[in-house]
């Protein structure tokens, strides 16, 4: 398994990070078992967030005794310095640690800078001077914000959605970060579940010697798949390249990643799954997606009133109402047997 160094941070770890958002859906015992198994299997980079309910607490329970051997990245959604300091204190307590390796602005809508009037970046610097955090990072979903951060010279890491379905402009971010000696952390390396071949996903990212993918892990069998790559690391082959090329031809950047930032919907629509139903029906076993519950969820799309709230909140600037309606029409064709799916 190859190792990478995250830019100027000096953080070096196997290129196989643990994304801890999904474990908030597990109970404590299951989470601790999975996290411990990940560490014992060689994973040393763990990414979480204050916004991920009890994810930080679970990491603290599972890994505090090996704290010196791992790297923890967490995030703050605060928009004032006082709130950020409070969130950091909570994160430190939940994680059972006295420092954070990488502290990140979470889903930032702007590139915080010194003297921008918010005081946010100045507090980051102060927290670093105090030793409460070791490196300053930022996560973004909007390409313009990410590019500004990568060019600013203010951040040591950038976290951004990155997969073989990314646009050329998005892929160029990794090169820009390398040029600026900035660590690049790849979220949504499976494109929100649209990519179903983990070998292809890993082989693609493995071509970038400065990118740390964080794989969202909830189940032990998912962890086992990523741990298997520690012994037999996927590399790009003609077969995998052909698969990636086929996926790129059939998919465009105009798809829902399932991040959920558009939620909640005032009409009760489960947007972050309903807006990608067409792709999931084709790329995942349909019996997992055509349960009665999901048929009821899809029918909710009929109640869409085009209020625009979801569209305004989408970090990828998708026309979400249009995407929902297109998925609903395709879904109805599937039910009628007009479209063949898995």
C-alpha positions as CSV (number, residue, x, y, z in Angstrom):
1,X,0.0,0.0,0.0
2,X,1.5,3.3,-1.0
3,X,1.9,6.2,1.4
4,X,1.3,9.9,0.7
5,X,2.3,13.1,2.4
6,X,-0.3,15.8,2.7
7,X,1.6,18.8,1.4
8,X,3.3,21.1,3.9
9,X,1.6,19.3,6.9
10,X,4.2,16.6,6.8
11,X,1.4,14.1,7.6
12,X,2.3,10.8,6.0
13,X,-0.2,7.9,6.0
14,X,-1.3,5.1,3.8
15,X,-3.4,6.3,0.9
16,X,-6.5,4.7,2.4
17,X,-8.3,7.1,4.8
18,X,-11.4,6.4,6.9
19,X,-14.4,8.6,6.4
20,X,-16.3,8.5,9.6
21,X,-19.6,10.1,8.6
22,X,-21.4,6.8,8.2
23,X,-20.5,5.3,11.6
24,X,-23.0,7.8,13.2
25,X,-25.6,5.3,11.9
26,X,-24.0,2.4,13.9
27,X,-24.3,1.8,17.6
28,X,-21.3,2.4,19.8
29,X,-20.2,-1.2,20.0
30,X,-20.3,-1.7,16.3
31,X,-18.5,1.6,15.6
32,X,-15.7,0.9,18.1
33,X,-15.2,-2.6,16.6
34,X,-15.0,-1.2,13.0
35,X,-12.7,1.7,13.9
36,X,-10.4,-0.6,15.9
37,X,-10.2,-3.1,13.1
38,X,-9.4,-0.2,10.6
39,X,-6.5,0.9,12.8
40,X,-5.2,-2.7,13.3
41,X,-5.4,-3.2,9.6
42,X,-3.1,-0.3,8.9
43,X,-5.4,2.8,8.4
44,X,-4.1,5.8,10.3
45,X,-6.0,8.8,8.8
46,X,-9.5,9.4,10.2
47,X,-11.8,12.2,9.0
48,X,-14.9,13.3,11.0
49,X,-16.8,16.4,11.8
50,X,-18.6,18.1,14.7
51,X,-21.7,17.9,12.5
52,X,-21.6,14.1,12.3
53,X,-23.6,13.6,15.5
54,X,-21.6,11.1,17.7
55,X,-18.9,10.2,15.2
56,X,-16.2,12.0,17.1
57,X,-17.2,10.4,20.4
58,X,-17.0,6.9,18.7
59,X,-13.5,7.7,17.4
60,X,-12.5,8.8,20.9
61,X,-13.8,5.7,22.5
62,X,-12.1,3.4,19.9
63,X,-8.7,5.1,19.4
64,X,-7.7,7.4,22.2
65,X,-5.2,4.9,23.6
66,X,-3.4,4.9,20.2
67,X,-3.8,8.6,19.6
68,X,-0.1,9.2,19.0
69,X,-0.2,6.7,16.1
70,X,-3.0,8.2,14.1
71,X,-4.1,11.4,12.5
72,X,-7.5,13.0,13.1
73,X,-9.1,15.6,10.9
74,X,-12.3,17.1,12.0
75,X,-14.4,20.1,11.0
76,X,-16.4,23.1,12.2
77,X,-19.6,24.5,10.7
78,X,-19.3,27.7,12.9
79,X,-19.8,31.1,11.4
80,X,-18.5,33.1,14.3
81,X,-15.3,32.9,16.3
82,X,-17.0,32.2,19.6
83,X,-19.0,29.4,18.1
84,X,-15.9,27.9,16.4
85,X,-14.0,27.9,19.7
86,X,-17.0,26.2,21.4
87,X,-17.2,23.6,18.7
88,X,-13.5,22.9,18.9
89,X,-13.7,22.4,22.7
90,X,-16.5,20.0,22.2
91,X,-14.6,18.1,19.5
92,X,-11.5,17.8,21.7
93,X,-13.7,16.4,24.6
94,X,-15.6,14.0,22.4
95,X,-12.4,12.7,20.6
96,X,-10.7,12.4,24.0
97,X,-7.6,14.3,22.8
98,X,-5.9,17.6,23.5
99,X,-5.1,18.4,19.8
100,X,-6.6,18.1,16.3
101,X,-4.2,17.3,13.5
102,X,-6.2,19.1,10.8
103,X,-9.0,21.4,11.7
104,X,-11.2,22.3,8.8
105,X,-13.8,24.9,7.9
106,X,-16.8,22.6,7.0
107,X,-18.5,23.1,3.6
108,X,-17.2,26.6,3.4
109,X,-19.2,29.1,1.3
110,X,-16.2,31.5,1.2
111,X,-12.5,31.4,1.5
112,X,-11.9,32.8,4.9
113,X,-8.9,35.2,5.0
114,X,-7.1,37.5,7.4
115,X,-8.8,40.8,7.9
116,X,-12.0,39.8,6.0
117,X,-14.0,41.1,8.9
118,X,-15.1,37.6,10.2
119,X,-12.3,36.9,12.6
120,X,-12.5,33.3,11.6
121,X,-9.0,32.8,10.1
122,X,-7.4,34.8,12.8
123,X,-8.9,32.4,15.4
124,X,-7.6,29.4,13.4
125,X,-4.1,30.9,13.6
126,X,-4.5,31.5,17.3
127,X,-5.7,28.0,17.9
128,X,-2.7,26.7,16.0
129,X,-0.3,28.9,18.1
130,X,-1.9,27.4,21.3
131,X,-1.3,23.9,20.0
132,X,-5.0,23.0,20.0
133,X,-4.8,22.3,16.3
134,X,-1.7,21.5,14.2
135,X,-2.8,22.3,10.7
136,X,-5.5,24.6,9.1
137,X,-7.7,23.1,6.4
138,X,-10.9,23.8,4.6
139,X,-13.6,21.7,2.9
140,X,-15.7,23.0,0.0
141,X,-18.2,21.7,-2.5
142,X,-18.3,24.7,-4.8
143,X,-15.5,24.7,-7.4
144,X,-14.9,28.5,-7.3
145,X,-14.5,28.5,-3.5
146,X,-12.1,25.5,-3.7
147,X,-10.0,27.1,-6.4
148,X,-9.7,30.4,-4.4
149,X,-8.6,28.4,-1.3
150,X,-6.1,26.4,-3.3
151,X,-4.5,29.6,-4.7
152,X,-4.7,31.6,-1.5
153,X,-1.7,30.1,0.3
154,X,-3.6,30.2,3.5
155,X,-4.6,26.6,3.9
156,X,-2.5,23.5,4.4
157,X,-5.2,21.1,3.2
158,X,-8.3,21.2,0.9
159,X,-11.0,18.7,1.0
160,X,-13.2,18.4,-2.1
161,X,-15.3,15.8,-4.0
162,X,-12.9,13.9,-6.3
163,X,-13.4,10.8,-8.4
164,X,-13.0,9.6,-11.9
165,X,-16.4,11.2,-12.7
166,X,-15.0,14.7,-11.7
167,X,-14.9,17.4,-14.4
168,X,-11.6,18.5,-15.9
169,X,-11.8,21.7,-13.8
170,X,-12.3,19.6,-10.6
171,X,-9.5,17.3,-11.4
172,X,-7.2,20.2,-12.0
173,X,-7.6,21.1,-8.3
174,X,-5.3,18.2,-7.3
175,X,-2.6,19.5,-9.6
176,X,-3.0,23.0,-8.2
177,X,-2.7,21.7,-4.7
178,X,0.5,19.8,-5.6
179,X,2.0,23.0,-7.1
180,X,1.2,24.9,-4.0
181,X,2.4,22.1,-1.6
182,X,-1.1,21.8,-0.2
183,X,-2.6,18.5,0.9
184,X,-5.6,17.3,-1.0
185,X,-8.3,15.2,0.8
186,X,-10.7,13.5,-1.6
187,X,-14.3,13.1,-0.3
188,X,-17.0,11.3,-2.3
189,X,-14.4,9.2,-4.2
190,X,-17.3,6.8,-5.1
191,X,-19.3,9.8,-6.3
192,X,-22.0,9.4,-3.7
193,X,-22.5,5.7,-4.5
194,X,-22.7,6.1,-8.3
195,X,-19.3,4.4,-8.7
196,X,-19.8,0.8,-7.8
197,X,-16.3,-0.7,-8.5
198,X,-14.0,0.1,-5.6
199,X,-11.0,-1.3,-7.5
200,X,-11.5,1.3,-10.3
201,X,-12.2,4.1,-7.8
202,X,-9.0,3.4,-5.9
203,X,-6.8,2.7,-9.0
204,X,-7.8,6.1,-10.4
205,X,-7.0,8.0,-7.2
206,X,-3.8,6.0,-6.8
207,X,-2.5,7.8,-9.8
208,X,-2.3,11.0,-7.7
209,X,0.6,10.9,-5.2
210,X,-0.8,13.9,-3.2
211,X,-4.4,12.8,-2.8
212,X,-5.8,11.2,0.4
213,X,-9.1,9.5,-0.3
214,X,-11.5,9.1,2.7
215,X,-13.8,6.2,2.1
216,X,-17.1,6.4,3.9
217,X,-17.4,3.2,6.0
218,X,-20.4,2.0,7.9
219,X,-20.3,-1.8,7.7
220,X,-17.5,-4.3,8.5
221,X,-17.7,-5.9,5.0
222,X,-17.1,-2.4,3.5
223,X,-14.0,-2.0,5.7
224,X,-12.8,-5.4,4.7
225,X,-12.9,-4.4,1.0
226,X,-10.7,-1.4,1.7
227,X,-8.3,-3.3,4.0
228,X,-7.8,-5.9,1.3
229,X,-6.2,-3.2,-0.8
230,X,-3.5,-2.8,1.8
231,X,-2.1,-6.2,0.7
232,X,-3.1,-6.0,-3.0
233,X,-3.3,-2.4,-4.1
234,X,-5.3,-1.8,-7.3
235,X,-3.4,-0.2,-10.1
236,X,-4.6,1.2,-13.4
237,X,-4.9,-1.4,-16.1
238,X,-6.4,-1.3,-19.6
239,X,-9.4,-3.1,-18.3
240,X,-10.0,-0.6,-15.5
241,X,-9.3,2.3,-17.9
242,X,-11.9,1.0,-20.3
243,X,-14.4,0.7,-17.5
244,X,-13.7,4.3,-16.4
245,X,-14.0,5.6,-19.9
246,X,-17.4,3.8,-20.3
247,X,-18.7,5.3,-17.1
248,X,-17.5,8.8,-18.1
249,X,-19.4,8.4,-21.5
250,X,-22.6,7.3,-19.8
251,X,-22.5,9.8,-16.9
252,X,-22.2,13.5,-16.8
253,X,-21.3,16.0,-14.0
254,X,-25.1,16.7,-13.8
255,X,-25.8,14.1,-11.2
256,X,-26.7,14.2,-7.5
257,X,-23.9,13.2,-5.2
258,X,-26.4,12.5,-2.3
259,X,-24.6,15.0,0.1
260,X,-28.0,16.1,1.6
261,X,-27.1,19.8,1.9
262,X,-30.4,20.6,0.0
263,X,-32.4,19.0,2.8
264,X,-34.9,19.3,4.4
265,X,-37.5,19.7,1.7
266,X,-40.6,21.6,2.9
267,X,-42.7,19.1,1.0
268,X,-41.1,16.1,2.6
269,X,-39.2,14.8,-0.5
270,X,-36.1,12.7,0.2
271,X,-34.2,14.8,-2.4
272,X,-30.7,13.4,-1.8
273,X,-31.8,9.9,-2.9
274,X,-34.8,10.6,-5.1
275,X,-32.7,13.0,-7.3
276,X,-30.4,10.1,-8.3
277,X,-32.8,7.3,-8.5
278,X,-32.3,6.8,-12.3
279,X,-28.6,6.2,-11.8
280,X,-29.0,4.0,-8.8
281,X,-31.5,1.8,-10.6
282,X,-29.0,1.2,-13.3
283,X,-25.9,0.8,-11.1
284,X,-27.1,-1.0,-8.0
285,X,-29.4,-4.0,-7.5
286,X,-32.9,-2.7,-8.0
287,X,-34.5,-4.6,-5.2
288,X,-32.6,-2.4,-2.8
289,X,-34.1,0.7,-4.4
290,X,-37.7,-0.3,-5.3
291,X,-39.0,-1.2,-1.9
292,X,-42.5,0.0,-1.0
293,X,-40.8,2.7,1.1
294,X,-38.9,4.1,-1.8
295,X,-41.9,3.9,-4.1
296,X,-43.7,6.0,-1.6
297,X,-40.7,8.4,-1.4
298,X,-40.6,8.8,-5.2
299,X,-44.3,9.5,-5.3
300,X,-43.6,12.5,-3.1
301,X,-42.0,14.2,-6.0
302,X,-45.5,14.9,-7.3
303,X,-45.8,17.4,-4.5
304,X,-42.9,19.5,-5.6
305,X,-44.0,23.2,-5.8
306,X,-40.7,24.5,-7.4
307,X,-40.0,26.6,-4.4
308,X,-36.3,26.6,-5.3
309,X,-35.0,26.0,-1.8
310,X,-33.1,22.9,-2.8
311,X,-31.7,24.5,-5.9
312,X,-30.4,27.5,-4.0
313,X,-28.7,25.2,-1.4
314,X,-27.1,22.7,-3.8
315,X,-23.3,23.1,-3.6
316,X,-23.0,21.7,-7.1
317,X,-25.5,24.3,-8.5
318,X,-27.7,21.6,-9.9
319,X,-31.3,22.4,-11.1
320,X,-32.6,20.1,-8.4
321,X,-36.4,20.3,-9.2
322,X,-35.7,19.5,-12.8
323,X,-33.5,16.6,-11.8
324,X,-36.1,15.3,-9.5
325,X,-38.8,15.3,-12.1
326,X,-36.6,13.7,-14.7
327,X,-35.7,10.9,-12.3
328,X,-39.4,10.4,-11.5
329,X,-40.4,10.0,-15.1
330,X,-37.6,7.5,-15.6
331,X,-38.5,5.7,-12.5
332,X,-42.1,5.3,-13.7
333,X,-40.8,3.9,-17.0
334,X,-38.9,1.3,-14.9
335,X,-42.1,0.3,-13.0
336,X,-43.9,-0.2,-16.3
337,X,-41.1,-2.4,-17.6
338,X,-40.2,0.1,-20.4
339,X,-36.6,0.4,-19.1
340,X,-34.5,-2.6,-18.2
341,X,-32.4,-2.3,-15.0
342,X,-30.4,-4.7,-12.8
